[in-house]
Amino acid sequence: MSSLQVQIEARGERIFDLVDRHPESIFSKAGFYQRMMALSMRDEHFKVQMFRFVDVLASLRRSGDIVQHLEEYFADMRDGFAPVIHTGVRLARIVPWLSSMVLRRNVSGMARQFIAGKNPDDVMKTLRKRRQQNIGFTVDLLGEAVVSETEADAYAARCLELLEHLARETRGWRNPLGINSELFPVVNLSVKISALYSQMNPADPADALAHLAPKLRPILRRARELSAFINFDMESYAHKNTTLDLFKTLCTEAEFNDWPHAGIVIQAYLRDAEADLRDLIEWGRARGTRFTVRLVKGAYWDYEKIKSRQNGWDCPVYLQKPESDVNFEALARVLLENESIVTAAFGSHNVRSIAHAQALAEELGIDRSRFEFQFLYGMAGPIKRALVEMGYRVREYCPVGELLPGMSYLVRRLLENTSNEGFLRAKFSEHVSAAQLLRDPSELVTCDGDKPAGIKNRHQRNGASRAAPPGDIFEDSPLVNFVYKESQEKMQAALRDVRSRFGRKFPLVINGEKIWTNKLTPSVNPSAPNEIVGYAAEAGIPEAERAVKAARAAFGKWSRTSFEERAQLLERAAAILDRRRYELSALEVFEVGKPWAEADGDIREAIDFCHFYAHQMRLISRPRLTQQVPGEESYQHYWPRGVALVIAPWNFPMAILCGMASAALVTGNTAIMKPSEQSLNIGAMLMEIFEEAGVPPGVLNFLNGRGSVIGAHLVDHKDVDLIAFTGSREVGLGIWESAGKTREGQRELKHVICEMGGKNAMIVDSDADLDEAIVDSIYSAFGYQGQKCSALSRLIVLEENYDRVMERLLNAAASLRVGNPEAPGIMVGPVIDEAAYRRILEYIDIGKSEATLAYQAKDLPPQGYFIPPTIFTGVKPDMRIAREEIFGPVLSVLKVRDLDEAIEVANGTDYALTGGFFSRSPANIERVKAQLEAGNVYINRSCTGAIVGRHPFGGFKMSGGGTKAGGADYLLQFLLPRVVTENIMRHGFAPEETPQYRDEFLWPSR
Ligand SMILES: Cc1cc2nc3c(=O)[nH]c(=O)nc-3n(C[C@H](O)[C@H](O)[C@H](O)COP(=O)(O)OP(=O)(O)OC[C@H]3O[C@@H](n4cnc5c(N)ncnc54)[C@H](O)[C@@H]3O)c2cc1C
C-alpha cells in the first residue's frame, strides 16, 4: 500500500471517529424529512413523485390545490410502503386546510434544512451561530433561472445589497484560524453567472462577456473596497467556457489584476476539468496574482447526462462515480502542487476525498491554514465539526432566499442526499464501513462501464434474418454543439466562405443534364436585401414537360432497383450533407435568415430523414407473410406509385425538401424536386448532393420555377402520380382539389401528401413552472421569427396565473436578441421577404385594432425585413389575429377562466398542427394529452423542434392530411400495397411452415 494511501486511511478513520461522536441528524429516523428521505431511498417511483410534489408545492396558493396535487401524485401508491402518505391523503380529503398547512410547514422545514435564511437579516442568525463553531461562510443568493434582463438586473442589485449587508454585520469578525487570514476574507459571496444575463448563448461567448462584465464589475469593485471575496460558481456545461473566460478577462483588467480575492469553481466530473484547471493556473501565473479554485465534483450530473443523450452529444461528464472521485484527487494534486499561485478550496462531503486532500497537502509540505474545506449548509454537519476539531479551515456555503426560487436548489440537494452513488447516503444511511469508504477510487473504476458517449457505428447493422424484421438501427445524428470554440470557428469560417461565393448560378437538372434557360431567378439575403446570395435558372412549361418525361422514363428501372441500393443512395447523401454541414448551415443563415443553431437543426434533420427513411425502407420492403396458413402463402409488399412531384417551402429549406425527395426515391419513385423560390440555392445544393451520391439520370430532377406556372402545370399533369407538398393552406387546398380531377390518359389516381400551416396554442396552467413556461413560450413564438409551421401563436393563460405570467413574459420578450443572424446568438432574425414583411405588418395593424398591443420591440437593424417581436393581449378567440396564420413573430395572449375554457379555445381553430401545455398537475396533463386537437402535443416543453423518428411530425384538420413526416407510416404514402398469393399445396402436401419474410420480387435481369 502506498504511503499516501496509508495516510489517507489514517486521516479518514480519525474523521470517522470524530463523526461517530455526533451522528448526523438528517439521516436519523425521526421527523418528516427523515421519513421522506428514507422512503425515497427505498422506492424510486416514490422518490420521483415526491420530488415533483416538492417542486410544485411552493407555487400552490390554495389549500384545495395542495390537496388535489397530493392526491394526484400519491393516490396510486401501492399500500405497504408509504402509509404516511396514505394517511396524509385521507386526512387531506377531510380537512384540506389543516393538511395543507401541515404539509407546507413540513416542506418549508425541509427547505430550511438547506436554505440558510429567507433574507440577508435572517441569514445572519445562521452565520453568527457558525461563527461560534469556527465555521466561515460563503453566501449564495437563490434564484437561478432568470428569463429577462429585468430579473438579471434585480439579481445583480441584490448581490450588491447582500455584500453591503454582510460587510456591515460582520465588522470586527476575525478569521477563525488566525494565520494566513489574508488569503481568506471573512465575507465571501458566491455568484451564479447565468443569473446575471438572461440571453447567454453558448455560441456567442463574446456577447455574454459584453453583457456580464458591466454587471460584475461593480460587484467586484465593491467587494474589493469591502475586503470581501467573490466566487464565480460553476453551473451547467453550456456556460462553463463563458464563465472561465469571464473570470480571466475581468481579473486581468487593470482594476482587478492585483486583487487576490476572486475565485472560480472546477468540476471534477467533467472530462475537460484538468485542461481547464491547467489553463487557469497558467493564466494565473502570467497574471502574477493569487486566485482561488473551489474544487467540486459537480452538481448537474444527471442534467448533463440527459441533455447530451437528447442531443446526441459526447457526454461531458464521467459516467462512473469513481472516475469523478479519481479525477477529484488528480485535480487536488494539480491545485496543491501549484499552491504558490492558487489557493485551494475543497468542496466535498466525501471523507475519502477530504482525507486525500489533507494527506497530500501534508506530503507536499503545505500548511493546513493555507487551504480550506467547504461544505453545503445543512449537509454533513458532523464532518464539518470533525474538521474544525482537527484544526482545518472550514467554510459553509449558505443559500439565502425564499422557498419558490429555492426549489431547484432544494431538489438538487434532495437528489444528492438520496443518490445511490453518493457518499452521504452510503455513510449515514447505509452505514457502509470506513474501510470501504476509504478505498482508493481508482480500484473501483471498471473498464467496460464508461464507453465513449458518442455513439459509434451507427447505421451499420444492416443484417436481416428471415425470422426477424430486417433493418438497421436508427439513431438521430447529433446537433453541432456550439459550446466548443472549434464549432464556433468552423461556423464563422463557413459564413466567410459562403459569402465569398455569393452570386453563384445554378442550372436546372433534368435527366442528369445541366439545363440553362434565358431567365435566372435571384435569391436575396433577407437581412440585407441588396445582397444576392445566388441565382438559379428558371424553368418554364417546356422544361417542366422535359422533367416529367425524364422522370417517367427513369421510373421503369428505378422502380425495379433493389431497396437496398436505394437505401444506400440516401445514406451516401446523408454522409455528404454531414460533410458539408457548416457550409450548408451558413448558406441558410444568408438565404433564409436562420440563426446558427436553427440552421444546423435543419441540416441535421435532413441527414436524419435520409437515415430514417433508409431504415424504414429496409423494415417494410421485404414481402411479409399475411397469415400462417397451411397450403398457401400470401405475401404483402409494395410498389412505388410512379412520378412524384415534390414542392417544398423555404422555412426548413433543406430538411423538408430532402425529407420529401428522399422518401420518394427510397420507395422507388422518381421525382421532380421544386424548391421554394426563396431558397433555391439550398435546393440546388441538395441536387448537387444527390448527384454526388450517385442518383441515376432522370431519377431526381431539379426544377426551379414559379409555383403558379410550373407548379400548377405539374400538379395537373397526367403523368405525375404523386404530389408531396408542404406549404400554405391556400396552395395546399388548391393542390388537393386539382389532384382530385382525372385527366385524359392518366394511369393512377393521384395521391397527395399535404402538410399545411397551424395556429398553434399553448396553455399555461395555474401551477405551471413559470421559469420553463416563459422560456419555452418565448422560444416557440419567436424562434426563427415565428416562421415555423409549428410556432406558437396563441398563448392561453389561466386567469389565476395571468398577471405573474404576463409580467415575466413581456420582460422576457423585451430581452430577446433581434438582429442579423450572421452574428452568433441571435434569436430573432428577418422574415423571409418583402411580401411576408408587409403581410405581417398588416396583421400587426389588425391586431392593434382588435386587441391591445402589450409589447413591441423597438431597436431593429436599419435594413432588412425585420419585424419587431410583438405581443397582443386582450385577444378573443374570434378575432382575426387569433384565427389566421400570421407566420411571423406575433403572439396573441388569451386569458381564460379555467382549463375547460382553455381547451375549448385551443381547439377552436381550423388547424390542428402543434399544441402545448405547461402544468404540474398529473390529472390535468392526462386530460390535455387526451383532448388537445393537434398532430403533435407537447407537454412542459417548447412546441417546435420535432426530431425525426422521435416526434413524427404533421397535423390534421386544415393543417394536413394526417401524414407524419419522420414517422413509421410516412413511406406508405409513397407506395401502393400489393399481395401475391400462391397455392403451395401439391397433391395434398405442403410445407409445415412458411417463412415470415421472403426476398423482394425482383424482375429477372435481361
Ligand atoms: C461548498 C460547495 C460548493 C459547491 N459549488 C458547486 C458549484 O459551483 N458548481 C457545481 O457544479 N457543484 C458545486 N458543488 C458540488 C455539488 O453540489 C455536490 O455537492 C458535490 O458534487 C457532491 O460531491 P461529494 O464529493 O460531496 O460527494 P460524493 O458522494 O463523493 O460525490 C457525488 C458526486 O459524484 C458525481 N457523480 C455521481 N454519480 C456519478 C457517476 N455515475 N459518474 C460520474 N460522476 C458521478 C456527481 O458530481 C455527484 O454530485 C459544491 C459543493 C460544495 C460542498
The ligand as an SDF file (V2000), in Angstrom:
LIG
                    3D

 53 58  0  0  0  0  0  0  0  0999 V2000
  -19.2630   24.3050   -0.8040 C   0  0  0  0  0  0  0  0  0  0  0  0
  -19.6570   23.6620   -2.0580 C   0  0  0  0  0  0  0  0  0  0  0  0
  -19.8380   24.4380   -3.1820 C   0  0  0  0  0  0  0  0  0  0  0  0
  -20.1680   23.8270   -4.3870 C   0  0  0  0  0  0  0  0  0  0  0  0
  -20.2720   24.5960   -5.5370 N   0  0  0  0  0  0  0  0  0  0  0  0
  -20.5610   23.9890   -6.7050 C   0  0  0  0  0  0  0  0  0  0  0  0
  -20.6260   24.7170   -7.9380 C   0  0  0  0  0  0  0  0  0  0  0  0
  -20.3980   25.9130   -8.0220 O   0  0  0  0  0  0  0  0  0  0  0  0
  -20.9310   24.0350   -9.0710 N   0  0  0  0  0  0  0  0  0  0  0  0
  -21.1550   22.6880   -9.0630 C   0  0  0  0  0  0  0  0  0  0  0  0
  -21.4370   22.1020  -10.1100 O   0  0  0  0  0  0  0  0  0  0  0  0
  -21.0730   21.9780   -7.9230 N   0  0  0  0  0  0  0  0  0  0  0  0
  -20.7970   22.5890   -6.7620 C   0  0  0  0  0  0  0  0  0  0  0  0
  -20.6970   21.8410   -5.6190 N   0  0  0  0  0  0  0  0  0  0  0  0
  -20.7300   20.3600   -5.7540 C   0  0  0  0  0  0  0  0  0  0  0  0
  -22.0560   19.6490   -5.6890 C   0  0  0  0  0  0  0  0  0  0  0  0
  -23.0510   20.4580   -5.3800 O   0  0  0  0  0  0  0  0  0  0  0  0
  -22.0420   18.3970   -4.8490 C   0  0  0  0  0  0  0  0  0  0  0  0
  -22.1230   18.8010   -3.5370 O   0  0  0  0  0  0  0  0  0  0  0  0
  -20.8770   17.5090   -4.9840 C   0  0  0  0  0  0  0  0  0  0  0  0
  -20.6620   17.1360   -6.3140 O   0  0  0  0  0  0  0  0  0  0  0  0
  -21.0480   16.2520   -4.1390 C   0  0  0  0  0  0  0  0  0  0  0  0
  -19.8030   15.6260   -4.1220 O   0  0  0  0  0  0  0  0  0  0  0  0
  -19.1990   14.9710   -2.8300 P   0  0  0  0  0  0  0  0  0  0  0  0
  -17.7530   14.8530   -3.0370 O   0  0  0  0  0  0  0  0  0  0  0  0
  -19.6560   15.7340   -1.6560 O   0  0  0  0  0  0  0  0  0  0  0  0
  -19.9570   13.5980   -2.7420 O   0  0  0  0  0  0  0  0  0  0  0  0
  -19.7840   12.2100   -3.4460 P   0  0  0  0  0  0  0  0  0  0  0  0
  -20.9260   11.4290   -2.9540 O   0  0  0  0  0  0  0  0  0  0  0  0
  -18.4220   11.6640   -3.2780 O   0  0  0  0  0  0  0  0  0  0  0  0
  -19.9400   12.5170   -4.9720 O   0  0  0  0  0  0  0  0  0  0  0  0
  -21.1620   12.7250   -5.5810 C   0  0  0  0  0  0  0  0  0  0  0  0
  -20.8750   13.3750   -6.8980 C   0  0  0  0  0  0  0  0  0  0  0  0
  -20.2280   12.4550   -7.7770 O   0  0  0  0  0  0  0  0  0  0  0  0
  -20.6020   12.7270   -9.0970 C   0  0  0  0  0  0  0  0  0  0  0  0
  -21.2640   11.5270   -9.6370 N   0  0  0  0  0  0  0  0  0  0  0  0
  -22.3780   10.8850   -9.1750 C   0  0  0  0  0  0  0  0  0  0  0  0
  -22.6760    9.8040   -9.9220 N   0  0  0  0  0  0  0  0  0  0  0  0
  -21.7280    9.7470  -10.8730 C   0  0  0  0  0  0  0  0  0  0  0  0
  -21.4720    8.8410  -11.9390 C   0  0  0  0  0  0  0  0  0  0  0  0
  -22.2480    7.7790  -12.1740 N   0  0  0  0  0  0  0  0  0  0  0  0
  -20.4020    9.0680  -12.7340 N   0  0  0  0  0  0  0  0  0  0  0  0
  -19.5840   10.1120  -12.5170 C   0  0  0  0  0  0  0  0  0  0  0  0
  -19.7650   11.0040  -11.5250 N   0  0  0  0  0  0  0  0  0  0  0  0
  -20.8330   10.8300  -10.7050 C   0  0  0  0  0  0  0  0  0  0  0  0
  -21.5610   13.9030   -9.0480 C   0  0  0  0  0  0  0  0  0  0  0  0
  -20.8300   15.0920   -9.2280 O   0  0  0  0  0  0  0  0  0  0  0  0
  -22.0960   13.8410   -7.6460 C   0  0  0  0  0  0  0  0  0  0  0  0
  -22.5510   15.0950   -7.1860 O   0  0  0  0  0  0  0  0  0  0  0  0
  -20.3630   22.4390   -4.4340 C   0  0  0  0  0  0  0  0  0  0  0  0
  -20.1830   21.6610   -3.2870 C   0  0  0  0  0  0  0  0  0  0  0  0
  -19.8460   22.2540   -2.1210 C   0  0  0  0  0  0  0  0  0  0  0  0
  -19.6800   21.3950   -0.9340 C   0  0  0  0  0  0  0  0  0  0  0  0
  1  2  1  0
  2  3  1  0
  2 52  2  0
  3  4  2  0
  4  5  1  0
  4 50  1  0
  5  6  2  0
  6  7  1  0
  6 13  1  0
  7  8  2  0
  7  9  1  0
  9 10  1  0
 10 11  2  0
 10 12  1  0
 12 13  2  0
 13 14  1  0
 14 15  1  0
 14 50  1  0
 15 16  1  0
 16 17  1  0
 16 18  1  0
 18 19  1  0
 18 20  1  0
 20 21  1  0
 20 22  1  0
 22 23  1  0
 23 24  1  0
 24 25  2  0
 24 26  1  0
 24 27  1  0
 27 28  1  0
 28 29  2  0
 28 30  1  0
 28 31  1  0
 31 32  1  0
 32 33  1  0
 33 34  1  0
 33 48  1  0
 34 35  1  0
 35 36  1  0
 35 46  1  0
 36 37  1  0
 36 45  1  0
 37 38  2  0
 38 39  1  0
 39 40  1  0
 39 45  2  0
 40 41  1  0
 40 42  2  0
 42 43  1  0
 43 44  2  0
 44 45  1  0
 46 47  1  0
 46 48  1  0
 48 49  1  0
 50 51  2  0
 51 52  1  0
 52 53  1  0
M  END
$$$$
